[in-house]
Amino acid sequence: MKILITGATGSVGSGAAEALSTEHEVRLSDVQALDSALPYYQADVRVPGALDSAAEGVDVILHTPAFHGIRMGKHSEQEFYDLNVTGTFQMFQSAVLRKVRRVVWLSSMSFYGNDFYAYTKKVGEQLCAFYHERHDIEVIMLRPADFTPFRDLLHYGERMLHGGVDRRDVIQAVVSAVTCPVKFGAYHIVRQDPFTDEEAASYAEAPADIWEKAYPGARDFIREHGFRMPEQIHASDLSKERTELGYEPRYNFGTFMKEYGGNR
């Protein structure tokens, strides 16, 4: 299969390139220069036709370029719109021109928010739906939770107590999205904690006890490192993601504690 990865220097793009290039013919694109053994097309996705050459003969486009929520305040709303929305529109224009069969598009769990970043993801998903319905392009939209860069391993661990998801799970979801049998859908790419609905409802009464039950040793670990626990937890239902996408999250606070112990 021939795959074009846009935003190839980013976290998802670079990880997906490494994972997919072992079994597929992968080409890369980004606005930045990139020294790679894989075919590379330097292009600004906001510019009309910028991806036309890169998309020629391609079966799947994995589209990742975006300004993320952590950059709110560093970029204007215009810049967010230009990259997140206009860049998506221009990518689809090239996909239609080159008769690309499938697009895997990086949305975000911030889709459910109410800031401007969330707005660009809502509009982006509407574009995905339009090009699927009007042009019959298969579109898989992935909504990862927070996997942005972390300061150190402990910062990563505290994030795994809150809304974080491991980058390796995100990459696994991307790889699955390239070949899954579903032709259109949006999927939550979050970690899987073994919480029940009952534990989520009673969490405020004894949060440390619930984390300890889920991951033995967590109570002492959280206390030792002064981690701030979340105010609430959720029992995630990922049956759709497993059945349709083939997503199998592997990383959580328990795996973090094991990795931390092995790296001390």
N, C-alpha and C positions, 0 to 999 in steps of 0.2 A: 504494500500500500504506500502511496506517496502522500506525505504529510508536510504541510507548511506550518511552522510555529512562528507566530508573530510575538514581539516582545521577548525575543529569545535570550536577552541578557538578564531578564528578571528572574525572580525566585522560581516561579512555576515554569517559565519557559526553559530555563537552563536545566532544571530537574527533569522535565518531560523530554527534552532532547536526549539526555543521557539514557533515560529509560526506554524510549521508543526506537532509538536508532539501532538497537541490537536486532530488531525484527522488521523494521520498516525503512523505506527510503525517505529520509528526513531532510528538509531544507529549512533554513532559518532566515528570519528577517527582524530587523530592529532599526530604530532611528540612529542608534550609536554604531560606531565601527566595531567589528568583532573579528577576532582572529580564530577561525575554526576550521577543522578538517571537513566539516559538512558544508554543502553549498550555501552561500550566504548572499542575501539581497539587502543592502542598506536602503531603508525606505521609511518615510514618515507617513503613518497610516491616516493622518488627517488630510493628506493631499489626495485629490481625485486621481485615480489610476495608479497610485504609487505601488499597489500590490499586483497590478495586472501581470507583470512578467513573472513575479514569484509564484503566482497562483496557477500558471499555465500547466495543465496536465496533472493537477493536484486532486487527490480524492478527498482529503480532509484538511480543513484549516483549524488549527488550535489558536484561538485569538485571546491573548492575555494582556495587551497594553491597557493601562488605566492608572490614573492618580487615585490613591486609596485614601480612606478616611483619615489616616494618620497625617496626611499632608494638608488637611483642611487648615486654612490660615496661612499656609506657605504658597498656595496657588489660588488664583481668583476663580470665581464661579465660571467665568468664561473659559479659563484654561481647563477646568474639570469637564465642562461640556464638550469642548473641542476634542479632547482626547477620548473621553469615555463614551460619548454619544456620536459625534461626527466621525471619529476613528472607526467605530463599529459600523456606521452606515457605509463608509467608504470601503471597508473590508467586504461587506455584503455585496456592494456594487461589483467589486472584482470577482467575488464568488459566483455571481450570476453570469458575468461575462465569460468566465472560464469554466462554467458548468461544474463547479465543485459540488460534490454529492453531500458532504456533511460539514457542519461547523460545530466545534466544541467551544463554548463561550464561557468565560470566567465571570460569573456574577458574584454575589456576596450575601452572607446572612444579614449584612447591613441593608439589604433590600427591604427589610421590615422596619427600618428606621425612618426618621423624618428630617434628616439634614440633606444638604445638597448632594452629597455623595450618594446617599440612598436614592435620591431622585434620579440621578444619572443611571443607576442600576435598574430602576423601574422602567425608564425609557428604553434602555438597552434591551431588556427582556421583551418589551413591546416590539422592538425592531426584529428580534429573533422570531417572534410569533408571526409577524407580517411576512418575513422572507420564507418562513416555512409554509405558510398558507398560500401565498401568492406565487412563489417560485419553486415550491416543493423541495426546498433544501432541508435535509435532516438537521435538526439543531438540538444539541444537548447542552443545557444550562446548568452549571455547577455553582452552588452557593456555599463556598467554604466559610467557616468561622475564622476568627483571627489567627493567622499564622505569620504575622509580620515579624521582622527580625527582633531578636531579644539580646539583652546585654550580656548575659551569661547563663549557665545552666540553671541556677537557682531562679533567675527571672523567668526562664522558660517553665520551670516547675510550678511557680505560683500562678502563671497564666493557665496551666493545665488544671488548676483548681477553679478557674473562672470560665471564660468563654473560648479558650484556646483549642486549636486542633493542630496536630503535628503535621509539619510540611510533608513528611513521607506518606501520610495518609492522603493528603491532597494530591500528590503525584500519582498515587495508586488509583485514585478516582479518575484522574485525567486519562491515564492509560486505559482504564476500563471503558471510559466514555468514547474512545476512538472506535471501538469495535462492538459495543453493546448492541443488541438487536433492536432496541427501542429507536424510533425515528424522531420523536420529539418529547421533551420533558425537562422539568427543573428538579434538581436534587440537592438536598441538604448534606453538605460535607462537614460533618461534625464528629467529635469523638463519641465513643459509646461507654458510658458509665453504668454500672449495674444497679441503678437506683429504681425503686418501685414508685408508683404513684403515691402510695401511702407514705413512703419515706420523704418524698418531695413535699407532701402536705404538712408533715410534722417536723420538717427540717429545723425550723427556728427554735424548737424546744431543746435540741441537743445536736448541733451541727457536727461537732467533732466526733461524736459517737457514730454518726452515719458515715462519715469518711473512713473511720476506723473499721467499720463493718465491711465497707466496700474494698478497702485496701489496708490489710493489717499492717500496723506500724505507722499509719498515717497520722494518728493523733500526736504521737511524740515527735514525729518529723516536722509537722506543722508548727508545734510549739517551739521546738529547737531553733527553727529558722525564722520565727516571727512572721509566718505567712498570714496574710489577710484572707480569711475565708469568705466565700460569696454569701450574700444575704439570702439567696434562694438557689435551689437546684431544680433540674427537670429530668423526668424519665423520658429519654428520647426513643421515639419509634422510628427505626431505620429499615423497616421491613421493605418499603418501596425501593429504597436505595440498594438494598441487598438483592432483591428479586429482579429488578429491572436493569440496574446499572452494574451489579456485581461488586459493589463497594463493601469492603470488609475492613473497618478501622481496627488498627492494632495497638495504638498508642494512647495512654491515659496517665493519670497520676501514679498509678501503680507501676507502670513500666518506667516512668520517670525516676521513681525512687530506686528501682533496680539499677538503672543506668547511672544515676548519681553515685550510688554505692560503688559501682564498678570503676568510676572515674576518679575516686578520691585518692 
